[in-house]
Amino acid sequence: MKFDVKRLVELGLLRKIPVSREKAQDSIKTAESWLSEGKKNLRSKAFRSCLLSSYLAMFHSGRAVLFVNGYREKSHFAVARFLEDFYVRKNLLEKKWVEILDYYRETRHDDQYGTSFIATEQEAKNALRSAQEFVERIKALLDSY
């Protein structure tokens, strides 16, 4: 099923708010803070925490894009769908970034709600690298405004 922004609003997964560049900047700062946390977690060999920190960096940078467009998410799922509808569909963002965000959103879900999730050092390194690249790509997208 395709989820466009209109449908996400109808379902209550997105809410219209005033456009806010300030909230977007704050969300990017939060994303960068999570990246820093992820690096500390990796150095400490806290691999599950590194995965979570990496995902949260992606989530917060993604929601920055919502803020500059006058939306707020009510679901992590909605952030990826918003990026897909507003940016990928218009060829302003490569689809791979939405796929990466979805992959780590699902990984975070498996970790938080599963009973047998195990994170490896390589997975943690990959997540952190992906998060760093994701945040940079979103910052570049925001700079185009």
N, C-alpha and C positions, 0 to 999 in steps of 0.2 A: 504494500500500500504506500502510495506517495503522500508525504506530509508537506504541504506547502504552508507558508506562514499563516494564511487565512484559516486553514484547517487546525493548525496548532493553537491559534487564538480561540477558535470555537471549542476545542477540547480542553481549554484551560491550561495548556502546557506553556503558552506564552501569554504575557500580559503587556498591553500598550502602556508606555510611560513617557514622560517628557524626554526628549533627546538630551543626553548628558555626556559631554566630552570629559567632564571632571570624573564622573563615575567610571568611564572607560579608562582613564589614566590610572585611577585607583585600582582598577581590576588588573591592569598590566603590572602595577607595582606588587600587587598580591601574587600574581603569576611569577614574577621574578623572585619574590621571597620564597615561594614553593620550590623554585629551581635551586636556590641556595640550600634549602632544607634537604632536597634530594641529593645534592652533592655531599652534604654531611652524612646523610644516611648511607650512601654508597661507601664512603670512607670508613664508616663504622661497621660495615658489613650487615647493615639492617636493610636487607634487600626488599622485603615486603613494604617497609616504610618508604624506601626509595621509589618503588612502583607507584605507591599512593601519592607521594609528593609530586612525582612526574606527571601523573594524570591531573592532579589539581592545578598544576601550572598550566596545562593545556586548557582545562576547563575555564579557569579564570581569564586567560587571554582570549578564549573564544567568546566569553560573555561580554568582554569589552566591546566587541563588534556589535552585540545586541544593543548595548547602551548608546552607542553613537547613532543607532538607527531607531531609537525610541522603543525598545522592548526589554522585557525582563523575563528570564526563564522561570518556570515552575517545575522543571524537570531537566535533568542532565541530558537526556535524550534530545530535548528540544534545541539545545545549543548546536548540535551537529546538523539537525534538520534545517535550522535557520541558515547556517552557513551554506548548506547544500542548495537551498532554494534561492537565497539572496545573492550568493556569490558564485558557486560552482555552475549553476544553471546559466549564468550570464558570462561565464568564462573569465571571471575576475579572481578566481581561486581554483587551484588544482584540486581535483577530486581526492587525490591521495591524502590530503590533510584531513578531510572528513573521515576517510577510512582509518587513518591513524587514531584520530580522536575516538571513533567508535570502538576500535580494537582495545584501547586502554580503558575506556569506560566499562566495557564488558569484563576486562581483566580485573578492574577494581571491584566490580560487582561480585565476581567469582571469589575474590580474596575476602571481601567483607562478609559475604553471606554463605560461602561454601565451608565445608568442614575439612577439606583435604588439600587446600591450595598451598603450594610450595613455590617460592620464588628463588630463582638461581641468580648468581652474580651476573651472568651474561644477560639475562632478562632485565635485570636492574640497569645495567649499563646501556642496553638498547633503549629502554624506556626513557632514561635521562637524556640520552642523545636525541631521541625523537622529540622530547619535550622542549629541549633547547631550540631545535630547528623549528618546531611548531610556533613557539612564542615569537621567534624572530620573523617568521613568515606573517604572522598576524600583526606584528608591529609594522611591518612594511605595508600591509594592507591598510592599516589605520593611517599611516603617513600619506597614503594616496588621497585622503579626504581633504 
